[in-house]
């Protein structure tokens, strides 16, 4: 095509007609990719995170801080306010964990009922396994 003909044949893209190239491979690095490379040693962060998530680490720190604060330490107004917020957050966390456990139990119960109705043989196999787990063997 001659260059002067480009005026008469423009490249038009309608909605949803663009490139369809897309990365679809699964990745679990999204959290660590968000950490600035200069913020620390990524290999160390990943290994520590594998031992205890940041939520777990913060929970331990919360327990320590609240334990120290209960020993009657003198706190200024700002620290007292932060301590109250930390205690409130700890209670909210416990409530969320309890709600999640109840939802998980309800989901398991619903799945067991479905399995019982749809495949009695698999239900019986699973029931035997669950009995062994519940009896601690």
Protein Blocks (a to p, Z undefined) as FASTA:
>chain_A
ZZklmmmmccdddehiacfbdcfbdcfklmmmmpcfklpcfklmmmmmmmocfklmmmmm
mmmmmmmmmnopacdfklmmmmmmmmmmmmmmmmmmmmmmmmmmmmmmmmmmmmmmmomm
lmmmmmmmmmmmmnoZZ
